[in-house]
Amino acid sequence: MSYLALYRKWRPMVFEDVVEQEHVVKTLKNSILAGRIAHAYLFCGTRGTGKTTMAKIFSRAINCLNSTDGDPCNECEICKGILNGSLLDVIEIDAASNNSVDNVREIRDEVVYAPSKARYKVYIIDEVHMLSTGAFNALLKTLEEPPSHVVFILATTEPHKLPATILSRCQRFDFRRIPVESIVKRIRYIAENSGVSIEEEGLRLIARMSDGALRDAISILDQCISLGNKHLTYEDVLSIVGIVNNTFVADVVDAINAKEVDRVLQFINVLVMDGKNITQFVSDLILYYRNLLICSTSKNPEEIVEASKDMIERMKEQCKSLSHLEITSIIKELSALENTMRWSNHARILLEVALIKLCETKVDLNDAGMTERLDFLEKKINHLLESGVEVNSKKSKDCNAGGKKEDDMGESSADGTKSDIEVEAHLENLAGNLEGMDIWNDVLNDLKQDGKMALYSYLLDTKAIQINNRIVGIVFPKGRSIFKINVSKSENAEILENYISKRLGREIRIKCLDSEEIVDREESSDKEYDEFVEKAKAIAEELNAPLEIVDE
């Protein structure tokens, strides 16, 4: 006899064997016991969650001669006929390859005939969203007024692609993604019954790689068993799925945090030479940074992060030198990289460029709020203090007096350390938010002198505020909304942006605001500023450094 794949061998035979779909099982069993069989059902959910399996169990249960508590007996003539495919009253159709109008017309012509042996003629249409528009129209009439002996079970991973007219004629059941714990429990049971034992970490890795699809997990297990070992280790599973372990990913993250480009490139070379999947590695790296974010925000990350206790402790240690702003910025960069890799034949080069960029690029604080900036500064200062770096105002002034140059990215020169002159610079930048702009009258005069009288008239009685280094707010007094609309037009906004940019010496964008909006913004800013001052004082005390706050 030919080999039978594990996912087929261990396909559930009764409702109770279906994992994590109790809400569907309960409803279907009750409908069978009550004799309330609908003419059309729609099973929705991601791959490997049990849609087709549930459809097959249901088709046997409603036709079984010796049904017990809503479950099929799987022993009677009808059940055996359905299981071995000899009974023609249960028809499975793959809509991906039978999606034309003619295919559906054949169904429409056949449903008028009564079933040969079973109580109901059941049509299981898999991937029903693949039907053409014409095929859906042909199916619609049959679904609307089917013969009493016909039951349709439609299965799909993309229910949003189905016409509303089809959806409204079906009882819909949404299948849940299967959690890691449930997948681990099931594949452990299958492995034990196959005469194989697997390390707990290996089981969890299989479950994580399956992404909520039990069929995928069983297929990975099947491949692992093919190694021929009676005991499978975590490393055995890694070798099968083609990914790296968490320790390797953590080492890469350490190298990125330390800005060690050479070490990062060496890790990439090891990754490639070991034949690992580069795209999968980027996905793992994104997941790792997501876990770092959770470890830095959650009091009990163990409840959310799927990792060993030792690895979670390492993540917590890594979080001490990373702000939320840095982590989210890195996740965005890596997500963009993952998307680009799908269309490129040069995955290694893209990965190297992206990680070098992460090592060399500083976080842009211009668009960050006060809380995010303070979090960033506090993380960096604490990291310096824990590293044994002495930080005080006198030292930074002496260093600058000695001709040691700081670059515009905030890196200190000479000894490679950072001083709190960098902190003072960021605090000054923070305190400048929402200040009024002295150049506004000059901008208005420029418009007037250059003959831009219409735009000039719209801007009378307005004021300008600096929201951040890139955005300038134009505040219109109450009752001048019509002028705000005119200034917001693309041609006027572009002219005004050019005039303001010329005066400021940098490119900016404008944002038109009503006076009511800016009052709310300033009240919010005042509250945030008070919190900022308290935090700044706490940082200054921790550094034992003087802090002078000038409120003009």
WONOR-V982521 format. One record per backbone hydrogen bond with DSSP energy under -0.5 kcal/mol. NH is the residue of the N-H (numbers start at 1). CO is the residue of the C=O. If there is no record, write none. Layout:
nh-><NH & NH>
co-><CO & CO>
This chain:
nh-><5 & 8 & 9 & 10 & 11 & 17 & 18 & 21 & 24 & 25 & 26 & 27 & 28 & 29 & 30 & 31 & 32 & 33 & 34 & 35 & 35 & 36 & 37 & 38 & 41 & 42 & 43 & 44 & 44 & 45 & 49 & 54 & 55 & 56 & 57 & 58 & 59 & 60 & 61 & 62 & 63 & 64 & 67 & 68 & 69 & 71 & 80 & 81 & 82 & 83 & 84 & 85 & 86 & 87 & 88 & 90 & 91 & 91 & 92 & 93 & 95 & 95 & 97 & 98 & 104 & 105 & 106 & 107 & 108 & 109 & 110 & 111 & 113 & 121 & 122 & 122 & 123 & 124 & 124 & 125 & 125 & 126 & 126 & 128 & 128 & 130 & 131 & 132 & 136 & 137 & 138 & 139 & 140 & 141 & 142 & 143 & 144 & 145 & 150 & 151 & 152 & 153 & 154 & 155 & 156 & 161 & 162 & 166 & 167 & 168 & 169 & 170 & 171 & 172 & 173 & 175 & 175 & 178 & 183 & 184 & 185 & 186 & 187 & 188 & 189 & 190 & 191 & 192 & 193 & 194 & 194 & 195 & 196 & 197 & 199 & 203 & 204 & 205 & 206 & 207 & 208 & 209 & 210 & 211 & 211 & 212 & 213 & 214 & 214 & 215 & 217 & 218 & 219 & 220 & 221 & 222 & 223 & 224 & 225 & 226 & 227 & 228 & 232 & 237 & 238 & 239 & 240 & 241 & 242 & 243 & 249 & 250 & 251 & 252 & 253 & 254 & 255 & 256 & 257 & 258 & 259 & 260 & 261 & 264 & 265 & 266 & 267 & 268 & 269 & 270 & 271 & 272 & 273 & 274 & 275 & 276 & 277 & 278 & 281 & 282 & 283 & 284 & 285 & 286 & 287 & 288 & 289 & 290 & 291 & 292 & 293 & 294 & 295 & 296 & 297 & 297 & 298 & 301 & 303 & 304 & 305 & 307 & 312 & 313 & 314 & 315 & 316 & 317 & 318 & 319 & 320 & 320 & 321 & 322 & 327 & 328 & 329 & 330 & 331 & 332 & 333 & 334 & 335 & 336 & 337 & 338 & 339 & 340 & 341 & 342 & 342 & 343 & 344 & 350 & 351 & 352 & 353 & 354 & 355 & 356 & 357 & 358 & 359 & 360 & 361 & 365 & 368 & 373 & 374 & 375 & 376 & 377 & 378 & 379 & 380 & 381 & 382 & 383 & 384 & 385 & 386 & 387 & 388 & 389 & 396 & 397 & 398 & 399 & 400 & 401 & 402 & 403 & 404 & 405 & 407 & 410 & 415 & 416 & 422 & 423 & 424 & 425 & 426 & 427 & 428 & 429 & 430 & 431 & 432 & 433 & 434 & 435 & 435 & 437 & 438 & 440 & 443 & 444 & 445 & 446 & 447 & 448 & 449 & 450 & 451 & 452 & 453 & 456 & 457 & 458 & 459 & 460 & 462 & 463 & 465 & 466 & 467 & 467 & 468 & 472 & 473 & 474 & 475 & 475 & 476 & 476 & 480 & 484 & 485 & 486 & 487 & 488 & 489 & 489 & 493 & 494 & 495 & 496 & 497 & 498 & 499 & 500 & 501 & 502 & 503 & 504 & 505 & 506 & 509 & 511 & 513 & 515 & 518 & 519 & 520 & 521 & 522 & 523 & 524 & 525 & 526 & 527 & 528 & 529 & 530 & 531 & 532 & 533 & 534 & 535 & 536 & 537 & 538 & 539 & 540 & 541 & 542 & 543 & 544 & 545 & 549 & 550 & 551 & 552>
co-><3 & 5 & 5 & 6 & 8 & 14 & 15 & 18 & 21 & 21 & 22 & 23 & 24 & 25 & 26 & 27 & 28 & 29 & 30 & 31 & 32 & 31 & 35 & 36 & 152 & 171 & 154 & 42 & 173 & 156 & 46 & 50 & 51 & 52 & 53 & 54 & 55 & 56 & 57 & 58 & 60 & 60 & 64 & 71 & 67 & 68 & 76 & 77 & 78 & 79 & 80 & 81 & 81 & 81 & 86 & 87 & 89 & 122 & 90 & 124 & 93 & 126 & 94 & 94 & 100 & 101 & 102 & 103 & 104 & 105 & 106 & 107 & 110 & 149 & 89 & 120 & 151 & 91 & 122 & 123 & 153 & 93 & 124 & 125 & 155 & 127 & 128 & 99 & 132 & 133 & 134 & 135 & 136 & 137 & 138 & 139 & 140 & 141 & 147 & 121 & 39 & 123 & 41 & 125 & 43 & 158 & 159 & 163 & 163 & 164 & 166 & 167 & 40 & 170 & 42 & 44 & 173 & 212 & 179 & 180 & 181 & 182 & 183 & 184 & 185 & 186 & 187 & 188 & 189 & 190 & 191 & 192 & 191 & 230 & 232 & 199 & 200 & 201 & 202 & 203 & 204 & 205 & 206 & 207 & 208 & 207 & 210 & 48 & 212 & 48 & 213 & 214 & 215 & 216 & 217 & 218 & 219 & 220 & 221 & 222 & 224 & 225 & 197 & 233 & 234 & 235 & 236 & 237 & 238 & 238 & 245 & 246 & 247 & 248 & 249 & 250 & 251 & 252 & 253 & 254 & 256 & 255 & 259 & 260 & 261 & 262 & 263 & 264 & 265 & 266 & 267 & 268 & 269 & 270 & 272 & 271 & 242 & 276 & 277 & 278 & 279 & 280 & 281 & 282 & 283 & 284 & 285 & 286 & 287 & 288 & 289 & 290 & 291 & 292 & 293 & 294 & 294 & 298 & 300 & 301 & 301 & 305 & 308 & 309 & 310 & 311 & 312 & 313 & 314 & 315 & 316 & 317 & 318 & 319 & 323 & 324 & 325 & 326 & 327 & 328 & 329 & 330 & 331 & 332 & 333 & 334 & 335 & 336 & 337 & 338 & 339 & 340 & 341 & 346 & 347 & 348 & 349 & 350 & 351 & 352 & 353 & 354 & 355 & 356 & 357 & 363 & 365 & 369 & 370 & 371 & 372 & 373 & 374 & 375 & 376 & 377 & 378 & 379 & 380 & 381 & 382 & 383 & 385 & 384 & 392 & 393 & 394 & 395 & 396 & 397 & 398 & 400 & 399 & 403 & 411 & 407 & 413 & 413 & 419 & 419 & 420 & 421 & 422 & 423 & 424 & 425 & 426 & 427 & 428 & 430 & 466 & 432 & 466 & 464 & 436 & 437 & 439 & 440 & 441 & 442 & 443 & 444 & 445 & 446 & 448 & 447 & 451 & 452 & 453 & 454 & 455 & 457 & 459 & 475 & 473 & 435 & 465 & 471 & 471 & 509 & 465 & 511 & 463 & 473 & 474 & 513 & 477 & 480 & 481 & 482 & 483 & 484 & 485 & 486 & 489 & 490 & 491 & 492 & 493 & 494 & 495 & 496 & 497 & 498 & 499 & 500 & 501 & 501 & 470 & 472 & 474 & 476 & 514 & 515 & 516 & 517 & 518 & 519 & 520 & 521 & 522 & 523 & 524 & 525 & 526 & 527 & 528 & 529 & 530 & 531 & 532 & 533 & 534 & 535 & 536 & 537 & 538 & 539 & 540 & 540 & 547 & 548 & 549 & 550>
